[in-house]
Amino acid sequence: MRVIYTKETISKADHVINLSEEDFFKVYPNGDNFHDRPELNDENHIVMVDQDRVLEYPTYDKVEDTIREMTREEKIVLLNQTDLLADGEVVTDGTIKTVECSEDFVQAKWNKEKACWEEGANKESLMIDRKNKILEYAKYKKEIEELKEFSDEFESDETIVLLQSKMEALKEEINALLTKIKKIK
């Protein structure tokens, strides 16, 4: 298949010749891509041979003198596809810029409408998360006590050491959550 695209930044497919290379030269022995469309020409158009599909977002690359699919950035800037912006990205003066996120946020959340970072944490949800971790810590503590009770009867298999390491990790998480909770007004 041959596709004839305009030589524009936001290009478009002006004509499609849906023939194999062999069939193309049978139908057009002189190889004239513009035979059916005399208003098209080499100056304003480029022919892409062996295309398996028409590009969805074509752009003309002047440096390479070819047509290619637009990059994510080009779609955002040229076609205003702002839904492709990642959290923290904004378009300013035709370029994509990243808005740094302050470390003061407990749980940063990007507000696309206002193009700014906001506090996304909810004090109540953090408190519930902390409570659940404390209860998990207490469960491990109880299991260790029960295992120690039978340590004279059964050989150790490092289970107590494993549970203690899990408790230490939980303790750090619990304390970190408390710090976050205190930050939220």
C-alpha positions as CSV (number, residue, x, y, z in Angstrom):
1,M,0.0,0.0,0.0
2,R,1.2,3.5,-0.8
3,V,0.0,6.5,1.2
4,I,0.5,10.0,0.0
5,Y,0.8,12.4,2.9
6,T,1.0,16.2,3.0
7,K,4.4,17.7,3.9
8,E,3.0,19.5,7.0
9,T,3.8,19.4,10.7
10,I,0.2,18.1,11.3
11,S,0.2,15.9,8.2
12,K,-2.8,14.1,6.6
13,A,-3.2,11.2,4.2
14,D,-4.4,12.8,1.0
15,H,-4.5,9.6,-1.1
16,V,-4.1,5.9,-0.5
17,I,-3.2,3.5,-3.3
18,N,-4.1,0.1,-1.9
19,L,-2.1,-2.1,-4.1
20,S,0.9,-4.4,-3.6
21,E,4.2,-3.1,-5.1
22,E,3.9,-5.6,-7.9
23,D,0.3,-4.7,-8.7
24,F,1.1,-1.0,-8.5
25,F,3.6,-1.3,-11.4
26,K,1.1,-3.3,-13.4
27,V,-1.5,-0.6,-13.0
28,Y,0.9,2.3,-13.2
29,P,3.8,1.1,-15.5
30,N,5.5,4.5,-15.3
31,G,5.4,4.5,-11.5
32,D,3.5,7.8,-11.3
33,N,2.1,8.0,-7.7
34,F,0.1,11.1,-8.6
35,H,-1.6,9.7,-11.8
36,D,-5.1,9.5,-10.2
37,R,-4.7,12.8,-8.4
38,P,-2.9,15.4,-10.6
39,E,-3.5,18.1,-8.0
40,L,-1.0,16.4,-5.7
41,N,2.7,16.8,-6.3
42,D,6.2,16.1,-4.9
43,E,6.7,19.6,-3.7
44,N,3.8,19.5,-1.2
45,H,3.4,15.7,-0.7
46,I,5.5,12.7,0.2
47,V,4.8,9.1,-0.8
48,M,5.3,6.4,1.8
49,V,5.7,3.0,0.2
50,D,5.0,-0.4,1.9
51,Q,2.7,1.1,4.5
52,D,0.6,-1.6,6.2
53,R,-1.7,1.1,7.6
54,V,-2.4,4.8,7.4
55,L,-0.7,6.5,10.3
56,E,-3.2,7.8,13.0
57,Y,-1.2,10.9,13.9
58,P,1.2,11.6,11.0
59,T,3.8,14.3,11.0
60,Y,6.3,15.4,8.4
61,D,9.9,15.2,9.6
62,K,11.8,17.8,7.5
63,V,15.2,16.6,8.6
64,E,14.6,13.0,7.6
65,D,12.3,13.9,4.7
66,T,9.8,11.3,5.9
67,I,6.5,10.8,7.5
68,R,6.3,9.3,11.0
69,E,3.8,8.9,13.8
70,M,3.8,11.8,16.2
71,T,5.5,11.4,19.6
72,R,3.5,11.8,22.8
73,E,5.0,15.2,23.2
74,E,4.0,16.3,19.7
75,K,0.4,15.1,20.3
76,I,0.2,17.2,23.5
77,V,1.7,20.4,22.1
78,L,0.4,20.3,18.5
79,L,-2.9,18.6,18.9
80,N,-3.7,19.8,22.5
81,Q,-4.1,16.2,23.7
82,T,-3.6,17.3,27.3
83,D,-5.1,14.0,28.6
84,L,-1.7,12.5,27.7
85,L,0.0,14.7,30.3
86,A,1.4,12.9,33.3
87,D,0.9,14.1,36.8
88,G,2.9,17.2,37.4
89,E,3.2,18.1,33.7
90,V,1.9,21.4,32.2
91,V,2.2,23.0,28.7
92,T,3.7,26.4,28.8
93,D,4.7,28.4,25.7
94,G,4.5,25.3,23.5
95,T,6.7,23.1,25.7
96,I,5.9,20.5,28.3
97,K,7.2,21.5,31.8
98,T,7.3,19.5,35.0
99,V,6.0,21.1,38.2
100,E,8.1,19.9,41.1
101,C,6.2,18.4,44.0
102,S,6.9,19.7,47.5
103,E,8.0,17.2,50.0
104,D,5.7,18.9,52.5
105,F,2.8,16.8,51.3
106,V,1.9,13.7,53.1
107,Q,0.3,12.2,50.0
108,A,0.7,14.4,47.0
109,K,-2.2,14.6,44.5
110,W,-2.0,16.4,41.1
111,N,-5.0,18.7,40.3
112,K,-5.1,18.8,36.5
113,E,-7.7,21.6,36.4
114,K,-5.6,23.9,38.6
115,A,-2.2,22.5,37.4
116,C,-0.8,22.2,40.9
117,W,0.0,19.7,43.6
118,E,-2.4,19.4,46.5
119,E,-2.6,17.4,49.7
120,G,-4.3,14.1,48.9
121,A,-4.1,12.5,52.3
122,N,-7.0,12.2,54.6
123,K,-6.3,12.2,58.3
124,E,-9.0,9.7,59.1
125,S,-7.8,7.2,56.5
126,L,-4.2,7.5,57.7
127,M,-5.4,6.9,61.3
128,I,-7.3,3.8,60.2
129,D,-4.3,2.5,58.3
130,R,-2.1,3.1,61.4
131,K,-4.6,1.3,63.6
132,N,-4.6,-1.7,61.3
133,K,-0.8,-1.8,61.4
134,I,-0.8,-1.7,65.2
135,L,-3.3,-4.6,65.3
136,E,-1.1,-6.6,63.0
137,Y,1.9,-5.7,65.2
138,A,0.0,-7.0,68.2
139,K,-0.9,-10.2,66.4
140,Y,2.8,-10.9,65.7
141,K,3.6,-10.1,69.3
142,K,1.0,-12.6,70.6
143,E,2.2,-15.3,68.1
144,I,5.8,-14.9,69.4
145,E,4.7,-15.3,73.0
146,E,2.8,-18.4,72.1
147,L,5.8,-19.9,70.2
148,K,8.1,-19.1,73.1
149,E,5.8,-20.9,75.4
150,F,6.5,-24.1,73.5
151,S,10.2,-23.5,72.8
152,D,11.2,-26.2,75.3
153,E,9.1,-28.8,73.5
154,F,10.0,-28.0,69.9
155,E,13.2,-27.1,68.2
156,S,13.4,-23.5,66.8
157,D,13.0,-23.0,63.1
158,E,13.8,-19.2,63.0
159,T,10.1,-18.4,63.0
160,I,10.4,-16.1,66.0
161,V,13.3,-14.2,64.3
162,L,11.2,-13.8,61.2
163,L,8.2,-12.5,63.1
164,Q,10.4,-10.1,65.1
165,S,11.8,-8.6,61.8
166,K,8.3,-8.1,60.5
167,M,7.4,-6.4,63.8
168,E,10.4,-4.0,63.4
169,A,9.3,-3.1,59.9
170,L,5.7,-2.5,61.1
171,K,7.0,-0.4,64.0
172,E,8.8,1.9,61.5
173,E,5.6,2.1,59.3
174,I,3.5,2.9,62.4
175,N,5.8,5.7,63.5
176,A,6.0,7.1,60.0
177,L,2.2,7.2,59.8
178,L,2.0,9.1,63.1
179,T,4.4,11.7,61.7
180,K,2.2,12.1,58.6
181,I,-0.9,12.3,60.7
182,K,0.6,15.1,62.8
183,K,1.4,17.0,59.6
184,I,-2.2,17.1,58.5
185,K,-4.2,20.0,60.0
